[in-house]
Amino acid sequence: MANRNEILKCLGDFPKKCDLDIEIIQTIQKETHTLQLVRYNVEEQERVDAWLLVPEGAKKKNPAVIAIHQHAGEYYLGKSEPAGLSKDSMYHYGLDLCLRGYVVLCPDHLGFEDRRPKEYERYENTHIQDGGYERFLFCKYISEGSTLQAKYLSDLVRGIDLLESLDFVDKNKIGAIGHSLGGQETLWLTWYDERIKAAVCSCGIGQLKTIFRNMINHNFAMFTFGLSKICDISDLVCDIAPRPFMMINGSRDGLFPIDGVEEIISEAKRKYQSLQAENNFYSIIFEGGHCFPDDAKREAYAWLDKFIK
């Protein structure tokens, strides 16, 4: 198994940290919660917008979650989906958790929603439309000695910094949840940042060797410098132990071969058991494809409640 420093080298260079300089752009009062559009720095000269959801009647110190959006080829949609502003309620897990009493941050990944080139730029330059822009970003970061994964991860860490800065958030009760690309990033964030006390990864991970074996294309952030030469995704999950981690996968998910998923589960169970923390790892394989069904979401929310609420 590779050590942490070896894995970090696979990610390449990380951006330098800077002051957050948080700004509230908009506040919308709902019956059940307050929705705020917040803006903050992820790098010098780079500010991003995110939705912050605060439950009605929030206590002095509340548990918090970063809700990480999926990919689905829907580059126009990012933070707004987990925040509950999109059409498909299956992926409104940020809103769901807010209604359970969590303060929730929903940021955009670079290349999605408000972090894409302006509309006229996309219209006039077809090579940077949607997937073309994601490919451009991947190539840019690789050429600079970094990776798109390192950028996503660095930006998410800044989101945790923001949550920690809020006086109504309990710093010791911060979790993460995400589906698909959001699940992938939940894994990486939980592995990288020990401030994540519990996490739920929905349809986000499988063994790289089975993905390459089946010639399955994935998001560009999945690919880093030589990771599969030194370890596989199961090693990242094992390295999270003994912190609470939950995996949810569909038995017929065409993006993640089931034998690779089952291998991760088997290795993780052994690792958690070896640390006498078997109750801190939980996995569900449901009958279905690449989705986040209601039954699985209910178990996911209960899992987070158990450890950080």
Phi and psi in degrees as a GROMACS rama.xvg file:
@    title "Ramachandran Plot"
@    xaxis  label "Phi"
@    yaxis  label "Psi"
@TYPE xy
-68.8114  149.965  ALA-2
-88.1619  171.813  ASN-3
-59.2314  -43.1031  ARG-4
-64.8022  -36.3624  ASN-5
-64.0376  -41.6229  GLU-6
-67.4748  -40.9306  ILE-7
-60.6741  -36.3135  LEU-8
-61.7744  -31.9723  LYS-9
-66.3969  -23.5959  CYS-10
-82.9511  -19.8797  LEU-11
80.1765  -164.044  GLY-12
-71.7081  144.766  ASP-13
-104.58  149.252  PHE-14
-62.6729  154.691  PRO-15
-75.0254  144.771  LYS-16
-75.0125  155.024  LYS-17
-148.394  173.442  CYS-18
-63.6713  142.318  ASP-19
-67.8489  -44.2121  LEU-20
51.7265  63.4988  ASP-21
-72.8291  137.406  ILE-22
-133.639  134.428  GLU-23
-92.6591  116.819  ILE-24
-89.2284  -37.0694  ILE-25
-153.38  143.725  GLN-26
-127.563  127.014  THR-27
-121.589  120.371  ILE-28
-90.8379  114.862  GLN-29
-98.1489  170.311  LYS-30
-66.3822  -32.0755  GLU-31
-106.995  -14.6271  THR-32
-165.727  168.061  HIS-33
-104.594  132.972  THR-34
-111.495  118.83  LEU-35
-120.335  134.905  GLN-36
-91.5477  114.518  LEU-37
-110.938  149.783  VAL-38
-126.832  137.497  ARG-39
-155.641  164.938  TYR-40
-83.2936  135.758  ASN-41
-107.043  -24.5531  VAL-42
-147.859  166.848  GLU-43
-56.6917  130.72  GLU-44
69.2853  14.1623  GLN-45
-135.031  108.369  GLU-46
-110.03  146.179  ARG-47
-128.901  157.824  VAL-48
-104.742  147.367  ASP-49
-147.886  153.961  ALA-50
-90.3687  129.286  TRP-51
-111.554  122.77  LEU-52
-109.016  124.38  LEU-53
-120.548  121.771  VAL-54
-66.2022  147.12  PRO-55
-61.7049  135.403  GLU-56
72.4284  28.8272  GLY-57
-58.1039  144.037  ALA-58
-79.0645  -178.485  LYS-59
-65.9992  -41.2694  LYS-60
-128.792  118.828  LYS-61
-118.688  150.563  ASN-62
-66.8707  154.716  PRO-63
-137.017  155.362  ALA-64
-140.118  140.34  VAL-65
-96.6797  121.612  ILE-66
-104.493  113.112  ALA-67
-102.668  126.015  ILE-68
-77.2853  162.311  HIS-69
-84.8002  -174.787  GLN-70
-103.191  -77.1059  HIS-71
59.7801  12.4691  ALA-72
68.4379  11.648  GLY-73
-102.003  76.0158  GLU-74
-68.513  -21.197  TYR-75
-71.8138  -12.2819  TYR-76
-121.874  126.723  LEU-77
-140.338  -102.235  GLY-78
-58.6759  -28.8996  LYS-79
-69.1898  -23.5705  SER-80
-71.4318  -57.7307  GLU-81
-63.2111  -23.5519  PRO-82
-75.2071  -5.71314  ALA-83
89.5803  17.2408  GLY-84
-100.027  -3.65878  LEU-85
-98.9126  179.388  SER-86
-76.0483  -39.7508  LYS-87
-87.6153  104.453  ASP-88
-69.3089  -12.4097  SER-89
-57.3743  -31.3906  MET-90
-109.27  23.8014  TYR-91
-90.6186  39.045  HIS-92
-67.2743  -24.1557  TYR-93
-66.9723  -46.8802  GLY-94
-62.1792  -44.4751  LEU-95
-54.5358  -44.5821  ASP-96
-72.2555  -33.9013  LEU-97
-59.8414  -42.2943  CYS-98
-69.2435  -12.7454  LEU-99
-95.271  2.73471  ARG-100
107.285  10.3729  GLY-101
-96.3582  143.345  TYR-102
-79.8897  129.96  VAL-103
-127.506  132.337  VAL-104
-110.511  128.872  LEU-105
-121.844  98.1264  CYS-106
-95.3667  164.098  PRO-107
-87.4508  141.941  ASP-108
-74.4461  153.227  HIS-109
-58.991  130.122  LEU-110
99.3785  -3.29338  GLY-111
-121.851  148.318  PHE-112
48.4029  -110.824  GLU-113
-82.5769  1.20531  ASP-114
-109.919  34.714  ARG-115
-109.051  164.047  ARG-116
-57.505  156.02  PRO-117
-59.8977  157.258  LYS-118
-57.0553  -42.4506  GLU-119
-66.1787  -33.5541  TYR-120
-66.6786  -40.4832  GLU-121
-67.6652  -37.8818  ARG-122
-67.3333  -40.7295  TYR-123
-83.6266  -15.4659  GLU-124
-130.062  90.6459  ASN-125
-62.9174  -24.188  THR-126
-71.3475  -13.7737  HIS-127
-111.771  19.9869  ILE-128
-79.4918  128.816  GLN-129
47.4961  -111.569  ASP-130
-61.551  -28.5905  GLY-131
-64.229  -35.6433  GLY-132
-71.2804  -38.1857  TYR-133
-60.618  -44.3835  GLU-134
-61.9422  -42.1286  ARG-135
-58.5325  -46.1665  PHE-136
-61.6747  -44.3811  LEU-137
-56.6214  -49.0106  PHE-138
-65.3653  -39.8642  CYS-139
-60.4999  -49.0308  LYS-140
-68.4492  -38.1769  TYR-141
-59.8414  -43.841  ILE-142
-66.1512  -23.5968  SER-143
-93.8793  5.48807  GLU-144
84.223  18.4215  GLY-145
-125.5  -165.618  SER-146
-144.505  158.865  THR-147
-63.3889  -31.5009  LEU-148
-63.6037  -42.5788  GLN-149
-61.981  -38.8599  ALA-150
-66.6403  -48.5589  LYS-151
-56.4988  -45.4691  TYR-152
-64.3924  -45.35  LEU-153
-59.8997  -42.7046  SER-154
-64.8681  -38.651  ASP-155
-67.5208  -36.2927  LEU-156
-60.825  -37.1228  VAL-157
-64.3984  -33.6504  ARG-158
-63.8384  -39.224  GLY-159
-66.049  -38.1359  ILE-160
-57.6947  -41.8709  ASP-161
-63.3981  -47.2695  LEU-162
-59.1392  -42.358  LEU-163
-63.4108  -27.3654  GLU-164
-76.7434  -13.6068  SER-165
-82.7014  127.7  LEU-166
-71.4359  -11.2649  ASP-167
-100.694  14.0365  PHE-168
-110.835  135.055  VAL-169
-82.6939  111.848  ASP-170
-61.5799  -21.6049  LYS-171
-91.1516  4.74385  ASN-172
-134.682  62.6812  LYS-173
-115.857  129.961  ILE-174
-125.072  -179.626  GLY-175
-141.722  147.879  ALA-176
-149.133  145.389  ILE-177
-167.861  154.916  GLY-178
-116.174  141.02  HIS-179
60.5724  -120.915  SER-180
-54.0094  -37.3747  LEU-181
-62.5115  -34.4041  GLY-182
-69.6438  -41.2869  GLY-183
-57.4727  -46.7738  GLN-184
-71.1585  -29.2206  GLU-185
-61.9167  -42.8528  THR-186
-59.2679  -52.6769  LEU-187
-62.2541  -42.3993  TRP-188
-64.3101  -42.5176  LEU-189
-65.8063  -40.1943  THR-190
-62.967  -41.0275  TRP-191
-81.5037  -36.8528  TYR-192
-121.115  108.496  ASP-193
-71.7053  -3.57344  GLU-194
-69.9851  -18.079  ARG-195
-76.8364  112.392  ILE-196
-91.5112  -18.4564  LYS-197
-161.075  146.28  ALA-198
-146.204  151.625  ALA-199
-127.61  123.831  VAL-200
-114.674  110.561  CYS-201
-101.929  119.966  SER-202
46.1197  46.7587  CYS-203
-119.586  -13.7283  GLY-204
-141.847  152.267  ILE-205
-157.589  171.101  GLY-206
-69.6577  135.312  GLN-207
-59.5205  -38.0341  LEU-208
-62.9103  -33.5092  LYS-209
-79.9329  -30.533  THR-210
-66.2384  -45.2098  ILE-211
-69.2399  -36.974  PHE-212
-57.9609  -41.4004  ARG-213
-89.5488  3.47426  ASN-214
54.2253  52.6397  MET-215
-99.5309  124.04  ILE-216
-77.3861  144.495  ASN-217
-136.304  -179.024  HIS-218
-61.653  153.373  ASN-219
-68.5671  -23.1832  PHE-220
-69.9358  -16.8265  ALA-221
-66.0912  -22.7987  MET-222
-103.675  123.705  PHE-223
-129.185  -179.751  THR-224
-74.1764  96.1518  PHE-225
67.9722  23.2931  GLY-226
-60.5725  -42.5211  LEU-227
-71.0919  -8.88154  SER-228
-79.1568  -24.3822  LYS-229
-114.393  -19.1402  ILE-230
-167.189  -175.883  CYS-231
-136.014  179.549  ASP-232
-62.1462  -31.4767  ILE-233
-58.1241  -31.7405  SER-234
-68.0684  -35.201  ASP-235
-65.7933  -43.3826  LEU-236
-62.8636  -44.4634  VAL-237
-62.3679  -34.2561  CYS-238
-71.1366  -18.8337  ASP-239
-71.9627  -30.2817  ILE-240
-53.4204  140.024  ALA-241
-96.7265  12.9224  PRO-242
-65.6231  147.283  ARG-243
-64.6204  129.127  PRO-244
-142.537  132.657  PHE-245
-121.921  133.199  MET-246
-112.123  135.927  MET-247
-127.329  129.578  ILE-248
-143.661  149.108  ASN-249
-90.6323  139.29  GLY-250
-65.6026  -22.7373  SER-251
-118.445  32.8379  ARG-252
-76.0819  111.03  ASP-253
-68.9824  -12.3432  GLY-254
-86.1613  -21.7743  LEU-255
-132.888  99.8259  PHE-256
-51.1831  133.433  PRO-257
-65.446  -29.1234  ILE-258
-67.062  -33.0097  ASP-259
-69.607  -39.2954  GLY-260
-62.0361  -46.0859  VAL-261
-65.0521  -31.7892  GLU-262
-67.1807  -41.6947  GLU-263
-59.6695  -46.5494  ILE-264
-60.5302  -45.0744  ILE-265
-62.3094  -46.2403  SER-266
-68.1779  -38.5397  GLU-267
-64.7735  -42.0854  ALA-268
-60.2634  -41.937  LYS-269
-63.1574  -41.529  ARG-270
-67.0564  -46.136  LYS-271
-64.1181  -39.1707  TYR-272
-64.1549  -37.7082  GLN-273
-64.5463  -23.8717  SER-274
-99.7375  10.0086  LEU-275
56.0249  39.5601  GLN-276
-130.851  35.8904  ALA-277
-60.2388  -25.2574  GLU-278
-77.5122  -5.27812  ASN-279
-95.316  0.172549  ASN-280
-122.287  133.456  PHE-281
-142.971  137.672  TYR-282
-133.179  146.17  SER-283
-128.755  130.085  ILE-284
-117.194  110.426  ILE-285
-98.9317  160.114  PHE-286
-78.1058  106.695  GLU-287
161.031  -173.24  GLY-288
-103.6  -141.282  GLY-289
-88.5827  87.0473  HIS-290
-157.934  -179.261  CYS-291
-132.697  77.8149  PHE-292
-68.2721  161.901  PRO-293
-58.0357  -42.9738  ASP-294
-59.7813  -42.7708  ASP-295
-67.3421  -39.1853  ALA-296
-63.8712  -41.1123  LYS-297
-59.4327  -43.1933  ARG-298
-67.3252  -36.7897  GLU-299
-63.1978  -44.9351  ALA-300
-66.6358  -38.9602  TYR-301
-63.9555  -36.2883  ALA-302
-62.2038  -47.3795  TRP-303
-64.388  -41.6536  LEU-304
-55.4161  -41.5839  ASP-305
-59.9375  -35.8796  LYS-306
-104.969  -27.9514  PHE-307
-128.748  4.00376  ILE-308
